[in-house]
Amino acid sequence: NTGFEQGTLGYPTSAQTCDLTNGGCYQNFQNGAIIWSPTTGAQVSPNGPIRTKWGSMGYELSELGYPTGGVVCGIRDGGCYQNFQGGAMLWSQSTGAQPSTGPIRAKYATLGYENSFLGYPIAATSCTLAGGACYQNYQGGSITWSPTTGTSVSTTRR
């Protein structure tokens, strides 16, 4: 329950639209949207840096897919995150909103996410390395993934 027009989303600004991937729907409000899919249910996507970054990636068509929960704030250094089908979007004042997905996210989880020495991601994953390898830079280093060697963690950035 978002509190109807008195809640954080405010008044609707569009009709419900149901032409999204996998039968999903959305409705825009003054301060965000409600996104629904058969597998994730209705989720609030408030206006802000997480929604903006998700939008720049293509919303539900991105590797993140649909949100699976709301935005949660109050993590390390006043940061926030929102979980999605394919990972999460993390935000901090110093790093902005950055996606966290795939095997690199799985390794990040084993280290304790933003509470680890790596801190927050500072950029999206880049898969420009030889042999199809990918990396993601963080405040305190990087995680690299290769299809042949798996993941490795470094205290230096690529």
C-alpha positions, 0 to 999 in steps of 0.5 A: 500500500503506497497511501494512494494520492497522499503517499510517496507516489502521488497522483497517477499521471497515466493510465495503466499500460500492459504491453511490457515484456512477459505480460508486464504492466506499469502505471506512472505517478507523479513521483515514480511508477508501479511496475507489475509482472506475473512473476514479480508482482507489483513493485514500486519504482520511485523517481530517483537515481536508481530508476533513472539508471534502470531506465537508461539501461532499458527498464525491464528489457535490460539484464536487470529485468523487473524489480522484485522489491522496493528501494531500500535505503540506510545501508553503508554511507547512506546508500540505497539499493533495489533488487531485480530479477537479474541482480540489483542497482546500488546507489551511493552519493559518491558513486551514483547508481550502478548495476550489479549482476551475474557472476561478478555480483555473486562474488561481491555477495560472498565478500559482503557487498558494499560492506566489504573492502570493495565498497560500492561499484563505481561503474557497470560491468564491462566485458571488453577483456580478451576471451570474453572476460568481464570486470567491474570496478569498485571504490576499493578494487575490482572483480574480474570474471572469465569463462575459463578461470571464474572470478578473481578479486583485486584491490586495484581497479582495471 
